[in-house]
Amino acid sequence: MYQTKAEHVLNFTVVGGSIGGLSAAYCIHQAGHNVMVLEKHDMAVFKSQAGSDLRVPPNMTRLLGEFPGTEELLHKCASIIPGHIFIEGSEPVGKMTYKEEMFADLGAGFYRMPYVDLWSHLYSLCSSSNIECRFNSQVTEVIIGDSSAGVSVVLDTGEHIHGDIVIGADGHNSVVRRTILENQQEDPQDDAGERSTPTNLSNVHEWITCRLSIPQLEIGKDPELQSLIENDWWTVWLSCGLFYNASREGNEYYGLNIFYPFRQFQVDDMDWNVKQTCLSPEELQSTEGEPRLKKLLSLASSCHRVNQTNYNLKVFTNKTMQLIIIGDAAHAAIMNGVHNAAIAVEDAYALGFLFSKVSDQHQVPLFLKGYNEIRQKRTKMIRESDSGVLTVHTLPPGVAHDARNEIFKKTLEKEDDEYDDIYSQIIQDYITQCNYDSKDAIEEWWHNWGRLI
Ligand SMILES: Cc1cc2nc3c(=O)[nH]c(=O)nc-3n(C[C@H](O)[C@H](O)[C@H](O)COP(=O)(O)OP(=O)(O)OC[C@H]3O[C@@H](n4cnc5c(N)ncnc54)[C@H](O)[C@@H]3O)c2cc1C
């Protein structure tokens, strides 16, 4: 995976055993270090995630190619996304076809893959590398000594686990991020976060995403819904102040995601795949105007909802460079979005690369400065792109809304190969995000700066 192995071996504790945690554990181990993963859930929680898909955009496909067995995994478990149909009310207003040449140019495909398949693959890579993964191990506290004394995590059983570096891959309510922020607050000079990044679109700081799984068997019984499960296209329902996207996920389920910018409802986070639909009356009301959505919600068999805050962190490490956060703990990429899993794998790969170069403990802070610099730039790209998606898909009636629909409309009026210019307006940002090459970015940094350290 990496050309070098570390000459100075460190002990890492990874908090969180989902996509980010397992990717990081594998990459860091490949770089030559000792790693232990601590995960609060039982392994059964991960194995029972049937009917819940991750999106694997080209930037992630390319990186997964660095992990053994990915080609077979994609071949066996992933499906290709052909494109999006945009609907307003119940009428189609536009479409976006993912043309083959587009991905040929990017050198990697855009897939969707069941969460359980990617998780199981990463877990088996970790197991076969003898990485210890401890389930039912919830971290409640992180204790930082001085940099030579190392860092400890405390489990809910009271057990202390000691190491050199802790990687927080513990998701959007991260305990490790909380520790980093608490330490930074002690120093009023240190500006931990940046509340707004100027863009040409309004910045969205908080939102809710909600994911429902609907058995295809039930959908197939309703003639009005049947067409939704006849292909793999994403259907995107545009609405004022919220939007939905949905598609077939494997052969059993249809996944429906609802995105509400600006936390418009007072609702709590839920665990993954809660075996009932727990939408509030206000959320249920949000489907007014499209009878198919109302029906889909009533057929859902499981649900997950999360409130996300755009933390806008300037750094993903603490001052002593013993704590690092990755994935959802660091970035708040939209859950169920294009890049939430991708950015976690990008972080993991970059960390592994840097730590494969360590020949002396004193280099660690300098390497992590590089990590912060590279990942901060990338996070900013994703943040702006996600903010753009939330804004454009939820426009209220007005000039911007009409301009969006005017562009979309042209895609319905012409054949796919006639509208390259229209596409370039709609999809340019998408392509830029998917074209990002995490491997190139880290190698370039190393070439320019790392070799001098
Ligand atoms: C079971 C599960 C199913 C998912 N299914 C989908 C899906 O279908 N589609 C989608 O887009 N995204 C899904 N996600 C989210 C997706 O994995 C992430 O958005 C993305 O991959 C980034 O991953 P992450 O590892 O940074 O964060 P997460 O996937 O959120 O993982 C964080 C992990 O840390 C663990 N953890 C949290 N706090 C502690 C603690 N104090 N001590 C120990 N462990 C802790 C959590 O249990 C979790 O396993 C799922 C996540 C999980 C956990």
The ligand as an SDF file (V2000), in Angstrom:
LIG
                    3D

 53 58  0  0  0  0  0  0  0  0999 V2000
  -23.8800    0.9270   11.6200 C   0  0  0  0  0  0  0  0  0  0  0  0
  -23.7350    2.0490   10.6290 C   0  0  0  0  0  0  0  0  0  0  0  0
  -24.4370    2.0220    9.4140 C   0  0  0  0  0  0  0  0  0  0  0  0
  -24.2980    3.0750    8.4940 C   0  0  0  0  0  0  0  0  0  0  0  0
  -24.9830    3.0470    7.3010 N   0  0  0  0  0  0  0  0  0  0  0  0
  -24.8370    4.0730    6.4110 C   0  0  0  0  0  0  0  0  0  0  0  0
  -25.5480    4.0990    5.1590 C   0  0  0  0  0  0  0  0  0  0  0  0
  -26.2830    3.1970    4.8340 O   0  0  0  0  0  0  0  0  0  0  0  0
  -25.3710    5.1670    4.3340 N   0  0  0  0  0  0  0  0  0  0  0  0
  -24.5520    6.1970    4.6580 C   0  0  0  0  0  0  0  0  0  0  0  0
  -24.4110    7.1320    3.8680 O   0  0  0  0  0  0  0  0  0  0  0  0
  -23.8900    6.2000    5.8370 N   0  0  0  0  0  0  0  0  0  0  0  0
  -24.0030    5.1810    6.7110 C   0  0  0  0  0  0  0  0  0  0  0  0
  -23.3280    5.2180    7.8990 N   0  0  0  0  0  0  0  0  0  0  0  0
  -22.5000    6.3930    8.1940 C   0  0  0  0  0  0  0  0  0  0  0  0
  -21.2040    6.3060    7.4260 C   0  0  0  0  0  0  0  0  0  0  0  0
  -20.4950    5.1480    7.8040 O   0  0  0  0  0  0  0  0  0  0  0  0
  -20.3630    7.5240    7.7360 C   0  0  0  0  0  0  0  0  0  0  0  0
  -21.0950    8.7090    7.4470 O   0  0  0  0  0  0  0  0  0  0  0  0
  -19.0780    7.5730    6.9140 C   0  0  0  0  0  0  0  0  0  0  0  0
  -18.7020    6.3230    6.4240 O   0  0  0  0  0  0  0  0  0  0  0  0
  -17.9360    8.1120    7.7940 C   0  0  0  0  0  0  0  0  0  0  0  0
  -17.6100    7.0950    8.6980 O   0  0  0  0  0  0  0  0  0  0  0  0
  -17.0050    7.3240   10.1350 P   0  0  0  0  0  0  0  0  0  0  0  0
  -16.3190    6.0330   10.4790 O   0  0  0  0  0  0  0  0  0  0  0  0
  -16.2590    8.5880   10.1830 O   0  0  0  0  0  0  0  0  0  0  0  0
  -18.2810    7.5500   11.0860 O   0  0  0  0  0  0  0  0  0  0  0  0
  -19.4000    6.5170   11.5460 P   0  0  0  0  0  0  0  0  0  0  0  0
  -19.7590    5.5890   10.4550 O   0  0  0  0  0  0  0  0  0  0  0  0
  -20.4820    7.3380   12.1490 O   0  0  0  0  0  0  0  0  0  0  0  0
  -18.6990    5.6700   12.6790 O   0  0  0  0  0  0  0  0  0  0  0  0
  -18.4230    6.0930   13.9760 C   0  0  0  0  0  0  0  0  0  0  0  0
  -18.2190    4.8470   14.8280 C   0  0  0  0  0  0  0  0  0  0  0  0
  -17.7210    5.2210   16.0960 O   0  0  0  0  0  0  0  0  0  0  0  0
  -18.4160    4.4920   17.0890 C   0  0  0  0  0  0  0  0  0  0  0  0
  -18.3650    5.2900   18.3130 N   0  0  0  0  0  0  0  0  0  0  0  0
  -18.9400    6.5020   18.5280 C   0  0  0  0  0  0  0  0  0  0  0  0
  -18.6370    6.9550   19.7560 N   0  0  0  0  0  0  0  0  0  0  0  0
  -17.8410    6.0110   20.3080 C   0  0  0  0  0  0  0  0  0  0  0  0
  -17.2030    5.9200   21.5790 C   0  0  0  0  0  0  0  0  0  0  0  0
  -17.3340    6.8860   22.4960 N   0  0  0  0  0  0  0  0  0  0  0  0
  -16.4500    4.8250   21.8430 N   0  0  0  0  0  0  0  0  0  0  0  0
  -16.3030    3.8320   20.9170 C   0  0  0  0  0  0  0  0  0  0  0  0
  -16.9070    3.8730   19.6910 N   0  0  0  0  0  0  0  0  0  0  0  0
  -17.6550    4.9470   19.4100 C   0  0  0  0  0  0  0  0  0  0  0  0
  -19.8250    4.3250   16.5130 C   0  0  0  0  0  0  0  0  0  0  0  0
  -20.5250    3.2740   17.1190 O   0  0  0  0  0  0  0  0  0  0  0  0
  -19.5190    4.0820   15.0440 C   0  0  0  0  0  0  0  0  0  0  0  0
  -19.3170    2.7380   14.7640 O   0  0  0  0  0  0  0  0  0  0  0  0
  -23.4520    4.1710    8.8280 C   0  0  0  0  0  0  0  0  0  0  0  0
  -22.7510    4.1920   10.0470 C   0  0  0  0  0  0  0  0  0  0  0  0
  -22.8870    3.1430   10.9400 C   0  0  0  0  0  0  0  0  0  0  0  0
  -22.1020    3.1870   12.2510 C   0  0  0  0  0  0  0  0  0  0  0  0
  1  2  1  0
  2  3  1  0
  2 52  2  0
  3  4  2  0
  4  5  1  0
  4 50  1  0
  5  6  2  0
  6  7  1  0
  6 13  1  0
  7  8  2  0
  7  9  1  0
  9 10  1  0
 10 11  2  0
 10 12  1  0
 12 13  2  0
 13 14  1  0
 14 15  1  0
 14 50  1  0
 15 16  1  0
 16 17  1  0
 16 18  1  0
 18 19  1  0
 18 20  1  0
 20 21  1  0
 20 22  1  0
 22 23  1  0
 23 24  1  0
 24 25  2  0
 24 26  1  0
 24 27  1  0
 27 28  1  0
 28 29  2  0
 28 30  1  0
 28 31  1  0
 31 32  1  0
 32 33  1  0
 33 34  1  0
 33 48  1  0
 34 35  1  0
 35 36  1  0
 35 46  1  0
 36 37  1  0
 36 45  1  0
 37 38  2  0
 38 39  1  0
 39 40  1  0
 39 45  2  0
 40 41  1  0
 40 42  2  0
 42 43  1  0
 43 44  2  0
 44 45  1  0
 46 47  1  0
 46 48  1  0
 48 49  1  0
 50 51  2  0
 51 52  1  0
 52 53  1  0
M  END
$$$$
